[in-house]
Each structure stands twice: as structure tokens, then as C-alpha cells.
């Protein structure tokens, strides 16, 4: 999902074999929000105290 920014039909079917549609929706949104936060932190070079930016 992170590399392709979507799920293939096979991946979606596999996920739905043990998750409800609502749970899969929550998972996709959670992954998306975490990716958004990471992009923001990396763009503005936000680090923890004493940590150097990785680039």
C-alpha cells in the first residue's frame, strides 16, 4: 500500500477475508495519516531533542 498508494484486487480481497470493510477503511486512513505526518516532519526537518536531521 505504501509503495503503490493502493491495494490490488487480490490484496483487498485478502484483507477483507479477515477485516470488515469498516476495519479496512480505518486501516487505510491510519496508514495515510501516518504517512502525512512523516512527510510533514521530514519536509520541515523536525527532529527530537539532540537528534540531527538524517540528510
Phi and psi in degrees as GROMACS dihedral restraints (atoms count N, CA, C in turn):
[ dihedral_restraints ]
;  ai    aj    ak    al  type     phi  dphi    fc
    3     4     5     6     1   -70.0    20    10
    4     5     6     7     1   -36.6    20    10
    6     7     8     9     1   -78.4    20    10
    7     8     9    10     1   -41.6    20    10
    9    10    11    12     1   -96.7    20    10
   10    11    12    13     1   -11.4    20    10
   12    13    14    15     1    60.5    20    10
   13    14    15    16     1    24.9    20    10
   15    16    17    18     1  -164.8    20    10
   16    17    18    19     1   176.4    20    10
   18    19    20    21     1  -114.3    20    10
   19    20    21    22     1   141.8    20    10
   21    22    23    24     1   -70.2    20    10
   22    23    24    25     1   165.3    20    10
   24    25    26    27     1   -58.8    20    10
   25    26    27    28     1   -39.9    20    10
   27    28    29    30     1   -65.7    20    10
   28    29    30    31     1   -43.1    20    10
   30    31    32    33     1   -64.7    20    10
   31    32    33    34     1   -41.8    20    10
   33    34    35    36     1   -63.0    20    10
   34    35    36    37     1   -44.1    20    10
   36    37    38    39     1   -63.3    20    10
   37    38    39    40     1   -41.4    20    10
   39    40    41    42     1   -63.3    20    10
   40    41    42    43     1   -45.0    20    10
   42    43    44    45     1   -62.4    20    10
   43    44    45    46     1   -40.5    20    10
   45    46    47    48     1   -74.3    20    10
   46    47    48    49     1    -8.4    20    10
   48    49    50    51     1   -75.4    20    10
   49    50    51    52     1   -18.5    20    10
   51    52    53    54     1  -132.3    20    10
   52    53    54    55     1    -1.7    20    10
   54    55    56    57     1  -120.6    20    10
   55    56    57    58     1   149.4    20    10
   57    58    59    60     1   -77.5    20    10
   58    59    60    61     1   167.4    20    10
   60    61    62    63     1   -60.4    20    10
   61    62    63    64     1   -38.6    20    10
   63    64    65    66     1   -64.6    20    10
   64    65    66    67     1   -41.3    20    10
   66    67    68    69     1   -66.8    20    10
   67    68    69    70     1   -39.9    20    10
   69    70    71    72     1   -64.9    20    10
   70    71    72    73     1   -40.1    20    10
   72    73    74    75     1   -59.6    20    10
   73    74    75    76     1   -46.7    20    10
   75    76    77    78     1   -59.7    20    10
   76    77    78    79     1   -41.9    20    10
   78    79    80    81     1   -62.7    20    10
   79    80    81    82     1   -47.6    20    10
   81    82    83    84     1   -61.9    20    10
   82    83    84    85     1   -43.2    20    10
   84    85    86    87     1   -66.0    20    10
   85    86    87    88     1   -39.8    20    10
   87    88    89    90     1   -63.0    20    10
   88    89    90    91     1   -46.4    20    10
   90    91    92    93     1   -60.5    20    10
   91    92    93    94     1   -43.6    20    10
   93    94    95    96     1   -62.6    20    10
   94    95    96    97     1   -42.7    20    10
   96    97    98    99     1   -66.6    20    10
   97    98    99   100     1   -40.5    20    10
   99   100   101   102     1   -62.9    20    10
  100   101   102   103     1   -40.1    20    10
  102   103   104   105     1   -63.8    20    10
  103   104   105   106     1   -41.4    20    10
  105   106   107   108     1   -60.5    20    10
  106   107   108   109     1   -46.3    20    10
  108   109   110   111     1   -62.2    20    10
  109   110   111   112     1   -42.8    20    10
  111   112   113   114     1   -62.1    20    10
  112   113   114   115     1   -43.4    20    10
  114   115   116   117     1   -61.1    20    10
  115   116   117   118     1   -42.7    20    10
  117   118   119   120     1   -62.7    20    10
  118   119   120   121     1   -49.3    20    10
  120   121   122   123     1   -62.5    20    10
  121   122   123   124     1   -40.7    20    10
  123   124   125   126     1   -68.3    20    10
  124   125   126   127     1   -40.7    20    10
  126   127   128   129     1   -61.4    20    10
  127   128   129   130     1   -41.3    20    10
  129   130   131   132     1   -98.6    20    10
  130   131   132   133     1    12.6    20    10
  132   133   134   135     1    50.3    20    10
  133   134   135   136     1    43.1    20    10
  135   136   137   138     1   -77.1    20    10
  136   137   138   139     1   127.6    20    10
  138   139   140   141     1  -131.3    20    10
  139   140   141   142     1   170.4    20    10
  141   142   143   144     1   -80.5    20    10
  142   143   144   145     1   164.9    20    10
  144   145   146   147     1   -56.9    20    10
  145   146   147   148     1   125.6    20    10
  147   148   149   150     1    85.9    20    10
  148   149   150   151     1    -7.6    20    10
  150   151   152   153     1   -89.5    20    10
  151   152   153   154     1   137.6    20    10
  153   154   155   156     1   -87.9    20    10
  154   155   156   157     1   151.1    20    10
  156   157   158   159     1   -63.5    20    10
  157   158   159   160     1   141.8    20    10
  159   160   161   162     1   -73.1    20    10
  160   161   162   163     1    -2.2    20    10
